[in-house]
Amino acid sequence: MAFAESAGGGEPVSSPEPAPESGRRAWAPLLAVCAGYFMVILDVTAINVAVPVIGRELSASLTGIQWITDGYTMVFAGFLLTGGALGDRVGNRRVFCAGVAVFTLSSAACALAVSAPFLVAARLVEGLGAALIVPGSLALLQQAYPTPAARSRAFGLWGSMAGVAAAAGPLLGGLLVSTLGWRWVFLVNLPVGVACLVLTLRHVACSPRRADRAPDWPAQCAVVAAVALLTAALNEAGRRGWSDPAVLAGVGLAVLAAAAFAVRERLARSPVLPPSLLRSRAMSGGAVIGLLFNFAFYGMVFTASLEFQRGRGFSALGTGLALFPAVAMTMFASVLSGRLARRTGHRPLVVSGMLLAALGLAGWAAAGADPAYPVLVAPMMAAGFGTSFALTGSTATVMGAAPAAYSGAASALFNTTRQIGSATGVALGGSLLATATDYTTGLRTSMAIGALAYLAAAGLARLCVPAVPKKTWSFRHR
C-alpha cells in the first residue's frame, strides 16, 4: 500500500498502489533525486581546487580558508540525523525539496560573497541544505522503487552519481577557476538545483507524514553537538596534532554529547532511531562498514592529492587528472554491483569489493619510496572500484533493516557515519604526513592503515550483510 502526505498534520492517508511505469517516466524519480545528490557531492569536491584562489581574492587568513571547507562539512555532518528525522515526520519529499531550495539559494549567496566571513556564513547555510537533501534522497528512492531488483539498481545509480560528481569536481573546479573565475564553482549549482526541484515536484510521489512522531529536540541537539565537535576536533588534529589540548577537549566533549544522546534516546517516547533498530546487526554493521570504507578511500584521496601537488609538483588541474583513475572507477562500479546483486545477493559483492580495495592500498604501501606514477594507477583503480562496488550492498543493508517510517533516519545514520569516516581519514592522513620522519613514510603508513580498514570492513560484511536480500519493512509492520 502506498501513502500520500495528508493535507493537515494527521495520519497518512492511503492511496491505491501506483501502476508500474516504464520508459522515461520510470527513470524520472531516480534522475530527480540523483540530481540533488550530485549537486551536494560536486560542491564538496570542486571547492578544494578553488579555495587557494578564493583566499587570495578575498584576502582570507589561513583559518578563514580552512573554515570555507570545514564549516560546510561540520554543519553537513552535524545535521544529517536532524534532516532524516524531519523527513520521517513531515515527509521526505517536502524536506528534500526544502534542502534543494536552501542549497541553491545559499550557493547564489556564496557566488556573490564580497568577504571571507560572508562566504563562510553562506557555506554554513549550504551545509544545512545538504543535510536536508542527502537523507531524503535514499528514502525517496526506497519509496519510488519498492521491488528489491529495482531498488538495487536505483541504489547503484545513486552511488555511481557520487563517483561521477567526485570525478568531475576537481576537473570542473579547476577548469572554471582558470577560465571564468571561482564564483562559477557555486553558480553551476543554480541550474542543477532548479532542474532538481522541477523534476522532484513533477515526478516524485508525496511521502508519508508521521505527525504523531514529535521531534525530540534534546536528542537532536546532542547529536548535532557530538558530530560537530568530533568533526571540528578531527579537522584540527591534522593541523595541530592529536595531542593538542583543543583536539583532546573536542573529542572528550563529543564523547559526552554522544553519551547524552544515547541516554536521551532510551528515555524518549519518540526516539530518532529506536534502540531496537540500533541493536540490529544489519543496521549498525552496515553503518560501521560505511564509516570504514569512507575512512580508507577519502584518506587515500587526501594524501594522494598532497603527494601529487607537493611531492611531484602537479597543478590543481593536473592533480585532478592524476586522481581520475581512482574516482572514474566509482562511476560504474555501483551500477554493476546493483545489477549483480539480483543474482548473488549483496554479501559477496561487499566482501569482494572491500578485499579488492584493501589489495589496492596495500599495493601502494608496498610500491616503494618513490614509485613512478604509472605504478600507482592500478592501486588507485582498485580502491575506487572496490569502494563503489561495496556501496550499493551496504546502503541496501542499512535501508532494508529499517521500517519505512524510519527510512529517513536510517539514511541519515548511514551518511553520518560515512561523513565521520571521511573526516577521520583526512585528519589521520594529515597527521601522519606531518609527524612522520619523512613524507614518504607518512604516505605509505596512511595507505597501510587504509588497507587494514578495508579488511576490517570485509570481515564485518561477512557477519552483517544478509546473504540474500531481506524483505523490506513496510509501514504496516510498525
N, C-alpha and C positions, 0 to 999 in steps of 0.2 A: 504494500500500500504506500502511496506517495502522500506527502503532506505539503500544504501551502502555508504561507505566512498569513495569519489571521489579521484582519484589519485593526483590531484592538490589541490588548495585551493578554488575551486569554489563551486557552489551549489551542494547539494546532488543529486545523480543520482538515479533514481527509478529502482527497480528490481522486478521481479514477487514475489508475496506473497508466502513464503515457504509453502510447504505442511506440514500438521501436522505430527509430528513424534510420534513414540510410542516406548515403551520399554526403553532400556538403553540410547539411543540417546536423548530421550526427557528429561532425567534427567541430561544429561551431562552439559548443561549450568548452571543449578542450583548447581551442585556439584562444578564446576569450580569457580563460584562466591562466594559460601559459604566457599570454602577453603581459599580464601583471607581474608574474613571477620573473619573466625575462627582464623586465624593467628594473626590478629590485637588484638582481644579480649583476646586470650590466653596470648599474651605478656603483656597485661595490668595487668592481674590477677596473672600470675606466678611470675612476678618480685617482688611482695610485700613480699613474703616469702624469697626471695634471697637477698634482699637489706642489711640486717644486716651482712650477711656473706661477701658480696661484700665490704662493708665498712671496715670490719676488714682486709681483704686480700689486699685491695688497699690503706689502711691507709687513708681513706677519712674522712674529717671532717663531722660534722652533717649537715652543709649546703650542702656539696658535695653529701651526701647521699640523701638529700631531692631533689636536682636537678636531680638525676638519674631518679626519678619518675616524678617530677613536670615538668621538662624540656620537656619530651616527651608529657605530657598532654597539655602543653601550646602550643607547635607547632601544635600538632594534632588538637586541638580545633580552633586555630587561622587560619589555612589554609584550613579548610573544605570547606568554600564558594569559595575559590580560586580554589580548586580541582574540585568542581562542575561546576564552570563557564568554566574552561579549558575543562572539558569533553563535555559540550554542544558545545563548539567552535570547537575543533579538533577531537571529537569522544570519547565517554565514554570508549569504549574498549581499545583504544590507551592509554588513561590516566590511566585506571585501570591497564593495563599491566606495564606501566612505574612505577606506585606506587608499584606493587608487586616486580619489579626488584630492586627499591630503598630500599624497606623494607628488602628484602632478603640480599642484599649486606651490608647494614648497620647492620643487625643482625650479620653477619660474623665479621664485624669490632668490634661490642660490645663484641663478644666472644674472640677476640684477644686483647682486651684492656689491657694495662700494667699500666695505671694510671687512677685515678678518672676523671681528666679533659678530657682525651681521651674518656672515656666511656660516659661522659655527652655529648660531641660533637657528638658521634655516635648515642646516643639516640635522640638528636635533629633531626638528619637526618632521623632516624627511624620514628619519629613522622610525618615528612613531607611525607614519603612514605605512612603512614597510612591515612593521609588526602587526598591523591590521590586515595586510594583504596575504602574507605567507600562510598563516594557519587556515584561513578561509579557502585558499587555493586547493589544498588537499581535500578538505571537507567537501567542497563543491564538486570535485572530480569523483569522490566516492558516491555522492548523491546522483550525479549525472550518469554514471556508468555502473549500474548495480550488479551486473554479472561478473564473476571472477576474471574471465578472459578479457572482457572489455576494460575492466579496472586495471588489470596488469599492463595492458597496452597504454592506457592513459597515464598511469604512474611512470611507466618507462619513458614516455614522451615528456612528461613533466620533469623527470630527472635529466633527460638529454637537453632540455631547454637551459638548464643551469650550465651544462657544458658548452652550449652554443654561446651563451652570454659570457661565460668565463673566457672562452677563446676569442670572442670578438672584442671584449672590453679593452684589453691593453692595446690591441691594434687600432681599434676605432678611436680610443682616447688619444693615442699618440698621433694619429692622423689629424684629428680635429684640432688638437693643441698646436700642431705645427702648421696648420693651414688657416682655420677660421678663428682660432683662439679658444681658451679654456672654458669660456662661458657656454660654448656649444656642447660641452660634455653634459651639461644639465638640460640644455634646450632640446636635445634629442628625445628627452623623456616626454615632452609635451604631446607630440602626435601619437606616441605609443600609448600614453595614458588616456587620451581621448578615444582612440580606437578601442582600447580595452573596456572602457565604460560603455560605449555603444554596443559592443558585442555582448557584454555581460547582461545588460538590461534587455536586450532583444532575444538572446538565445539561452540564457541560463535560468532555470526554473527557480522560483522563490523557495527559500529554505524554511524548515520548521522553526518555530519560535517556542522557547520554553520560558514563558513569563513566570512560571512557578519557581524557577531557579534564580533567586535573588543573588546579585553579586556579593561575594564575600570580600569586602574591601580590605580588612586587616590582612587576610591571606595574600591578596593581590599586592599590597604594599610590601609585605615581607618578601615575596618572590622577586619583585622589582628591585628591592634593595639588595638582595642576595646576588642576583645576576649582575646588577650594575657594579656593585663593589668588587665582585670577583673579576669581571671583565676589566675594570679600571686597574686593579692590582696586577693582573696578568700583563696588561699593556705596559704598565710602568716597570714591571720586572725586566722586560727586555732592555730598558734604558738604565734603570737604577741598580739592577741586580736583585737576586732572590732574597738576600739577607737584609735589604734596606728596611728600616723601621716602617716606612709608609706602606711598603708592599706587604709586610707581615701583618700590619694592622688591618689593611684592606681584606686580606684573606681571612683573618680572625673574625672580623665583623661580618663577612659574608657567610661564614660557618654559623655564627649566631643567628643571622637572619634566616638561613635555611632551616635551622632547628626550630625557630619560632613559626615558620611556615608549616613544618611538619606537625607541630603541636596544634596549631590552629586548624589544620585540615582534619585532625582526629576529632575535634570538638565541634566543627561547623555542621550546621544542618544541611547546607548545600555546598559541599566542597568543590573546589576547582576540578580535581580528579579524585574520585573516591579511593581510599586506601586499598580497597579490594582490587582495584584496577592496577595500582602501582605494584601490588604483590604478584600480579600476573607475570609469568616468566617471559611471555612474548612481548608484553608492553615494556617492561623495564629492560629486558635484554636487548630488544630492538633499539631502544633509545641509547643504551650504552654502546652498541655497535656503531650507531651514527656518530657518537662522540669520538670513538677511536679512529674511524676512517677519516673523519674531518681533521682530527689532530694530526694524523700522519700526512694526509695529502696537502693541506694548506701549510703545514710546517715545511714540507718539501718545496712547495711553490715559493714560499717566502725566502728560504735560504738559497734556493737556486737562483732567484731573482737577484739577490745580493751578490752571489758568486759571479753571475754574468755581468752585472754592472760594475762592481768594484774590483773583482778579481780579474776579469777579462776585458774590461773597458767597453762593454756594449752600451749603445744608447738605449733610451727608453723604448723606442720602437724596435730596435734590434733585440732587446730583452723579450719583448712580446713575441717576436718571431722565434726566438730561441726556445721559449716555453710552449710554443704552439703544438709540438708533438704530444705533450702531456695533456693539454686541455682539448686538443682536437679529438683524441680517442674517446672523451666523455660524450661527444656529440651523438654517437650511435650505439655505444655500449649499453646504455639504459634501454633503448628501443629493442635491441637484440635480446636482452635479458627478459624484457616484458613479453616478447613472443615465445621464447623458450620456456618460460615459466608454466605455460599451459600444458607442456608435456612432462617437464621434470619436477615441477614444484619449485619453491624459492630456495630451499636449504642448499642444494648442491651449487646453485648459482652464487649465492652469497659466500659460501665457503671457498669455492674456486676463485672468485674474484679477489677475496682477501689474500689468498695464498699467492696469486699472481702478482698483486701489488707488493706484497712482502718480498717476493723474489726480486722485483724491480728495484726497490730501495736498498736491499741487501747487495745487489749488483753494483749500485752506485757507490756504496760504502767500501766495497772491495775493489773498486776500479783503480785505486792508486791515488797518489798525492795530487797529480795534475793531469787528469785524463783529457784526451782530445775530445772536442765537442761531439763528434760522431759516435764515440763510445757511450755517451750519456743519453743518446736518443732512445735506445731500446729500454733502459730503465725508466725513463720518464713516460714512455708509451705504456709500459706495463702498469705503472702506478695509476695513470689516468684511466686506462681501460678497466683495471680491476676495481677501482673505487666506484666508478659509474656502473659497472656490471653488478655490483652488490647493492646499489642504492635502491633499485626497484623492489627487491625482495625485503630489505629491511624496512622500507616505507610501508609495504603491504602488510608486514608482520605487525607493526605498531598500529596501523589503522584498522586492521582486522581484529585486533584484540579489544577494541573499544566499542561500546554501544553507539548507535547512531546519534544519540542525544549528547554524547561526549566526543564527537568526531573533531570538532574544532579544538578542544582542549588536548586531545591526543596528538593532533598535528602540531600544536604549539609546543608540547613537551618534546617531541622528536626534533623539531627545529631549534628549540632552545639548547638541547644537549649538543646538537651539531655546532651551534654558534660557540658554545663554551669550548668544544673541542678545537675549533679553528683558532680561537683566542689563545688557548693553551699552547697549541702547536707553534704559533707565531712567536709567542713570548719565550718559550723554551728554546726555539731555534735562535732567536736573537741573543738570548743569554749565553748559549753555548758558543756562538760566534764571538761574543765579546770577551768571554772569560777563558777560552781555550788558549793553550800555549802558542798555537798558530792557527791561522784562519782555516786552513785545510783540515786540520784535526777537528775543529768545531763543526765544520760542514759534514764530515764523514760520521762523526758521532751522532749528529742530528738525524742523518739518514738511517743509521743503525737503530736508533730508538724508534723511528717511524716504522721500520720493518717489524720490530717487536710488537708495536701497537697493532699492526695489520694481523700478525699471527694471533694475538690475543682475541681480536675480533673474529677470526676464523674459528677459533675454539669455542667462543661464545655462541657463534651462529649454529654450531652443531648441537648445542643444548637448547637454544631458544627459538630458532626459526622452525616453524612447522614443516614436516616433511611433505605434506600435501596442503593445498590451500584450505583454510578453515572457512566454514560458513560465516559470513559477515553478520554481526549483530544487527537487528532491526529495532525500530523504535518500540515495537510492542514487546520486545524481550526485556524491557526495563523491569 
